[in-house]
Amino acid sequence: MKNILLATTGASPQVLTETLYAIHQSGRPFPDEIKVITTSSTKPMLVNGLFRDGHLNALKTEYSLPEFKFDEEDIWLIEDGEGKPIDDAKSIEDQTYMADFIVRRVFELTRDDNTAIHASLAGGRKTMAFYFGYAMSLLGREQDVLSHVFVDDKFEFVRDFWYPTKQSKWVTGKHGQGEVDLSEANVTLAEIPFVRMRNSVDSTLVDTMNNSSFSQAVGMLNASHGDISVRVSTRALTVSAVGVDVKLTKKQMAFYQFIINLGHDGMLVDRDFTSNRAYAVEFLKKCMELGTDERVFGTLKTNPDEIRSGRYCDKFKGMEKGFIQQLCSMINSELKKALPQEVASKITIQSAKEKHDYRYAVLSEERDINIEIVK
């Protein structure tokens, strides 16, 4: 069986040599190959420290480590939705990409029954460790392990500490204060017990993980445990289902809530629709409640004062079909992107053809779903 060390790293690449040292000292199976997940901003620190400055080879030589495969191609950079490496993981959007990337990489490695994964959570941001641990809990098998590595407090953040040396070697201490002897350091490998859910989850659900986002994976698991309830928050601008919050813009939320309020009948867009102001007025009132950008009023050739007074200029007609189609498409896209397909399909805005017309609705007798709208 092939042993693979999968690790996350951030601004302190030393965690990798510390982990290798600790695995070797503990007598646990030593990795045949190493994979590292990081960002483009921290990759140079990893490459420079391990390869250019020779700390990885020094560890290997000093402790006669077994042969293992690890080079730059084994450093996996977290990618965005277009496959481009992200610089860091500080934004909410980057956090989403990071979660998706980690789950998919763990899925790929755990598909092979002839591999054993040693997952090290020691490096990277706290959220990175959380997503990594979650992925292992969801996809990990009996042969896989999860661990963290600890060093003595006085050796933490010591720039020149990569592992305990056999011989005395003095370097500048933490924060540039004093000196410490690297040979005196203690490195502890702590195995973390974790719940392995893979065998208790439907295998077809597990098989979809490679093409699912992190939020979709969470949603699919939650959906498998009971009925689906949906909560629409106009204040938070979120549609919440199966533990996943889908963020909408104010304009999108106003339209989504407007369509929901129309009930099972929804909105029939027929040949006379664009000359009917009633639907447009109700939609724009929702926009006013949410404080939507006033440009939406300009698009429909009116303004908030006209909507308040009920006195409209001749230019103000109803909503154009293209306007409705675009809004529905954007809202449905956000829901489908974040939610499992079987959940999203029940709460997207449907467009049903009726002869030459279209009826738009969220609620229907076929869907049989309850949606709660809260402020």
Stockholm file with secondary structure:
# STOCKHOLM 1.0

chainA/1-375         MKNILLATTGASPQVLTETLYAIHQSGRPFPDEIKVITTSSTKPMLVNGLFRDGHLNALKTEYSLPEFKFDEEDIWLIEDGEGKPIDDAKSIEDQTYMADFIVRRVFELTRDDNTAIHASLAGGRKTMAFYFGYAMSLLGREQDVLSHVFVDDKFEFVRDFWYPTKQSKWVTGKHGQGEVDLSEANVTLAEIPFVRMRNSVDSTLVDTMNNSSFSQAVGMLNASHGDISVRVSTRALTVSAVGVDVKLTKKQMAFYQFIINLGHDGMLVDRDFTSNRAYAVEFLKKCMELGTDERVFGTLKTNPDEIRSGRYCDKFKGMEKGFIQQLCSMINSELKKALPQEVASKITIQSAKEKHDYRYAVLSEERDINIEIVK
#=GR chainA/1-375 SS CEEEEEEECCSCTHHHHHHHHHHHHHTCCCCSEEEEEECTTTHHHHHIIIIISCHHHHHHHHTTCCCCBCCGGGEEECBCTTSCBCSCSCSHHHHHHHHHHHHHHHHHHHTCTTEEEEEECSSSCHHHHHHHHHHHHHHCCTTCEEEEEEECGGGTTCTTCSSCCSSCCEEECGGGCSEEEGGGCCEEEEECCCCCCGGGSCHHHHHTGGGSCHHHHHHHHHHTTSCCCEEEETTTTEEEETTEEEECCHHHHHHHHHHHHTGGGCEEECTTGGGCHHHHHHHHHHHHHHTCCTHHHHHTTCCHHHHHHTCCCTTCCCCCHHHHHHHHHHHHHHHHHHSCHHHHHHHSCEEEEETTEEEEESCCTTTCCCEEEEC
#=GC SS_cons         CEEEEEEECCSCTHHHHHHHHHHHHHTCCCCSEEEEEECTTTHHHHHIIIIISCHHHHHHHHTTCCCCBCCGGGEEECBCTTSCBCSCSCSHHHHHHHHHHHHHHHHHHHTCTTEEEEEECSSSCHHHHHHHHHHHHHHCCTTCEEEEEEECGGGTTCTTCSSCCSSCCEEECGGGCSEEEGGGCCEEEEECCCCCCGGGSCHHHHHTGGGSCHHHHHHHHHHTTSCCCEEEETTTTEEEETTEEEECCHHHHHHHHHHHHTGGGCEEECTTGGGCHHHHHHHHHHHHHHTCCTHHHHHTTCCHHHHHHTCCCTTCCCCCHHHHHHHHHHHHHHHHHHSCHHHHHHHSCEEEEETTEEEEESCCTTTCCCEEEEC
//
